[in-house]
Amino acid sequence: MDLNLSSYRLFFRKRIAGSMLLLISLILTSVGFVILSSASLSFLNTENYVLKQAAWLILAIMAFFLTALIPLENLRKSLPFWVLLSFASLIMVLIPGIGSLVNGSRRWIHFIVNIQVSECAKIALIPWLADYIEKNAEWMDSFWRGFMKPCLFCSLLSTVILLEPDYGTAALLLSVAGTLLFLGGTKIRHIFLSACTFLVFFLVLVWHNPVRLKRLISFLDLEGNRSDGSYQLWQSILAFVSGGPWGQGIGHGRQQFVYLPEAHTDFIYAVLVEELGCIGGWIIIGLFMLLFLTALVSLQRQESIFARILGYGAIFMITYQSLINLGVVSGCLPTKGISLPFISYGGSNLITVYALMGFTLNALRQEFLTIDDPTIAANSADPSTVGYFSDS
């Protein structure tokens, strides 16, 4: 496989975007290790989460290099395999004896370690949509080819995830898919109507699911349910208050000592704010914003529709997931099992996030491949004539 390392050297020499994205990713990961070492203090006698996360990071870096260096044509040719693998794993996890039942949900398959299979759907969905949008660029404003066909695929993928049940990941995938379809040229009214339909569908599911309904009711009455359904969120708010502007200092927070459940995973940002203060919390949010804006601005130069949508999908997936997690821990959204990219403990998510960053850098790298290779330039559509970038 030709990894074309020369294009990467050219990329880093001529543009700081790639270096900036990598630097931000490594800073966030480093902060995650520091906070994880504190958030997991109550588990030291049974689990060493820092050491486990370090092992996962090695695999995540391998996934990053794989997705960053693979030629995009090879990626497109292998899409049927990844889509089938994604659907197969999502169905297998629902089978008792194969999927592990944790907190009432079947989201993990135990293969040496626990693997959250819904993370595979993120990696399969984005390149599939990028490939579909490029192949159907001229018909993306039509109802059938521009909306219904990709919508059916995304709906099927999300429905299987809902059966686990994993409402948060399903909503995340649909949100990213809707954004990419809009950028690809799908009419906004079609996306709006589908969003309203899915919202009603989600509410019906929540109404008939006692656990999710209790979460929603607890979210609406936080203080009244602080000893029951909203206990976790209430402890998270207390961590924010305890941190103040400057924080208690690394290792001096108290919420991770039994008080705050899942302090090392979904609610690690609350521990971060308690120990680093609101100032530290805002710096982390600023780094996520910088990551998003750097990728967004840099990808606008990309002529290849596939590469551009691939990069957009990856960075929107990371950004939306971050927003959902921050919304949950701050009490702006109902509690969902969505981790904070780069920072929360979790191997499957860490590997997926670094794989998505690899997609982003691979998409940025194609700008220089297009300049160097006239055949690629000839086969690339003019971005000013497609979807969101249309001059009309």
N, C-alpha and C positions, 0 to 999 in steps of 0.2 A: 504494500500500500504506500503510495507516494504522499507523504505528510507535508511536503513543500515547506520546509522550515525556513527557507530563504524569504518567503512572503511574510513570515512572522517577524523576522529581523527587520525587514523593511517597514512593517507595520509599527513596531515599537520605536523605530528610529524617526519616522516621519510624524507620528501622532502620539500624543500623550494619553489618549483615551483608554487604550488597552492597559497601560501602566497604572492609570488612575483607578480603573475598575478592579484590577488585581490588588492594588494597595488597599482600597476600601474593604474588599472582601477579607483580606488577611487581618486588617485591624479589627473588624467586627468579630472574626473568628477568635482572635486573641482575647478580646474583651469577654467573649463567651466562655473561654477557658478559665479566665480569672473569676468571673461571677459563678461559674459552675463549681469551682473549687470551694466557694463559700456556700452556695445553695445546697450542696450535697453533704454538708458537714454532719447532718443527722443520720446519714447512711454509711458513714465511714466504717462502722463495725461490720456491715454486711455487703456493701457494694462500693467499688472504686469507680465512680462515673467519669472522673477526669481521665483515668487510664483507658477506659473503654472508648471515650470520645476521641482520644488520641489515635486509637486503632482505627476507628471509623474515618478519621480525617485522612489517614493514609489511603484508604479506599476511595475517599471523596476526591483526593488530588488525582488519583488514577482515572477516575471518571471524568474529571475536568480535562485532562490531556486527551482522553479519547474523543470527547465531543468537540474539543477545540481544534484538533488536528485532522479529524476525519474529513476527507473531501466531501463536499455537500452532495455531489452526484452519487457517491457511494451511500450516503445517508438516505437519499431519496429512494434508491433501489432497494434498501433494506426495510423500508417503511411497512410493507405488508407483514413482515416477520414481527416487528415490534408491536404493531397493532394487534395481531393475533395473540402474541405473548401477553399483552396487557389484558385483553379480554379473558384469556384462559386463566390467568392468575387471579383476576377479580371474581371469576366464577368458582375457582377452586377454593378460595378463602371462605366461601359460604358453606362448604361441605364440612359437617362435623367430623372431627378427627384429623382434618387437614388444617382448617383455619382455627386459630387460637381464640377462645372466647375470653375477652378482657373487658370488665365493666359493662357487660351486656352487649358488646359489639364484636363482630368477627372482622378484624382489619389486618391481622398478622398471620403469616405462615412461618412456622418454625422450621428453618433449614440451617442447622448449626446455630444460627442466631435468629431472632425474630425479625421478619421483613414485613414492612407495611406496604402492601401491594398497590394501594391507591396512589403511591408515589410514582409507580411505573406509568400510570395513566397520564401524569403530567408530561413525562418525557415523550410519550407516544402522541398525545393530542397536538402539541405545538407544531412539530414538523409535518404532521398530517394536514393540518389546516394551512400551513404555509405552502405546501405542495398543491393543495386543492385550489387555493386562491390564485396562485400563479397560473395553473392550467386553465382556470375558468375566469381569468381577469376580465375578458370582454363581456361576460354574462353575470357578473357579480351584482348588478342592479336588478336582475330578474328575480321573480319570486321563487321559482323552482330551483334553478341551478345556483342562484346567488344566496338563497336563504334556506329553503326546505331541505335540500340534500345534506348540507353540512350540519344543519340543525338536528336532523334525524340521527346523524352519527354522534354528535355531542350529547344528545338526549339519551341515547342508548347507553353510552359510556357512563353518564351520570346516574342513570337509573340503577345500573348494577352496583355502583358505589352506595347509592341510597339504601340498598338492601342490606348493607353490612350491619347497622346503618351508620353512615358518615355524612351527615348533612353539610357540615362545614366544607369538606373537600369537594363535594358535589357542587355547592354554590360557588366555590372558588373557580372550578373548571369552567362552569357556565359563564361566569363573569369575564374570565380571560377570553373565552371563545367569542362572546358577544363583542368585546373590544376589538379583537382581530378581524372579525367579520365586518365591523364598521369601518376599520382602517382599510380593509380590502375592497370596499365599495358596496356592501349590502345596505339597502335603504334603512334609514333610522327608524321609520315607522314599523318595519317588520321586526326589528330588534326590540323596540319598545313593547309591541304587542306580545312577543314571546316572553319578555321579561315579566310582564304582568301575569301571563299565564303560569309561568313557573313559580312566581311568588304566591299565587293562590294555591297552587299544587303543594308547595312547601307548608303553607299554613294549615291546609287540610291534614297533611301528614303529621304535623306537630300536634294538632287537635286530637288525633287518634293515637298519639304516643304519649303515655302518661309521664315518662321520664322527661321528654323534651318539653311537654306542656308545663311541667313543674318548673323547669329551668326558666321558661319564658315568664311565668307568673312571678317567680322569685326575682327575676331581673326587673320587672315592673314595680315591685315593692321590695327594694333592697333592704332597707332597715327593718321592715316587718318580718323578713325571713332570714335575718342575719345569723340565726342559730340553727337554721335548717338548710333550705335550698340555696340560699345566697351566701352561705358561710365562706366559701372559697373567695368569692368576689369581695366580700366585706373585709376579709383579712388582707386582700390585695390593696384595697383602699387605705387600710391602716398602714400598710407598708409605705405607700406614697406620702401619707401624712407624717410618718415617723422620719422619713428621709429628709424632709425639709429642702431647702435650697442646696445644701452642700453635702448632705448624706451623713451616715453614721460611720463610714469608713469600711474598707474591705475586711470582711470577716466579723464585723461588729453588728451586723443586722440580726434580728431575732425572729423574723417571720418564718425563716426556713426551718426553725427548730419546732417541728410538729405543727405549728399554728397554720401555716399556709400549705395546703395539699398541692402536689405537682409543682413545687417551687423550682425544681431543676429543669422542668420541661415547658409546659404551656405558660406558666406564670413566672418565668425567670426574670422578665422585665420588671416586675414588682420588686424583686430582690435587688436588681440593679439600681433602681431608683432609691430604695431604702439605704443602700450603701454608698452610692455615688451622688445621690441627691437629684433634684430636678434639673440642675445644670448638666449633670452627666447623662440624664435621660434625654434631654433635648439635643445633646451632642450626638447621641446614637441615632435619634430621629433625623438629625441633619446629615449624618453619613448615609442613611438610607435614601434620603432625598437627593443627595449628590450622586449616589450610585445610579439612581433612576434617570436624573437629568443628563448625566454624562452619556449614558447609553442612548437615551432618546435623541439627543442632538446629534451624536456621532452617526447613528443609524440612518439619519435622513439623507446622508450622502450616498447611501448604498443604492446602486442601480438595479440589482437583482431583486425581484419581488420576493422570491423564496427566501433569500438571505435576510432581507429586511424584515419580513413578517416573522421569520424564525427568531431573530434578535428581539423584536418587539414582544413576541409571545413569552420569551424567557424572562425578560426584565419585568414585564407586567405580572407574570406569575409570582415572582419574588416580591414585587411591590405590593400587590393585592394581599398576599399572605401576611406580609408585615403589617399592613393596615388592619386586617382582621384581628390579628393577635393583639396589637396595641389597643384596638377598640374594645376587645374583651377584657383585658387586664385593667383598663381604666374605667370600665363600667359603661361604655358607650354602646356596646353590643352584648347580646346574650352570650352566655358561656358556650364556647365551642372548643373542641380538641384540636386547635391549630397552633403549631409551634412557631416560634420566632426564628426566621432564617438566620443562619450562621451562629446564633447565640444559644438557642435551646439545645438541651441534650436530646439526642436521637440520631441513630446512624442512617436510617433510610432517608430522613429529611435532609441530613447534611450531604449525603451523596447526591441527592436530587438537586439541591441548590447549587452545588459545584458543577454538576452536569449542565444545568441551565446557564451558569456563567460561561461554561465552555461554548455552548451554543451562541451566546452573545458575542464573545470574542471571535468565534469562527465567522459569524456574520459580518463583523467589522473588518476582518481580514480580507473578505472577498472584494472589498473596494480596490485593493492593490492587485489582486489577481485579475480583476476585470481590466485594469489599466495595462497590465503586463501581457494579457492573453486576448488578442483581437477576437478569437472565436467566442469567448465568453461574453465579450462586449456586444458582439453581433446578436447573440441569443438572449440578451437581457432586455427586458421591456423598459421603456422610458417611464420613470416613476411619476412624472408629471401627468401621465395619462391614465393612471390607475387609481381607482377608489378614492380614498381620502386625499390623495395627492393630485387629484384631477384639477385642471385649470378651469373646468366648467362649473 
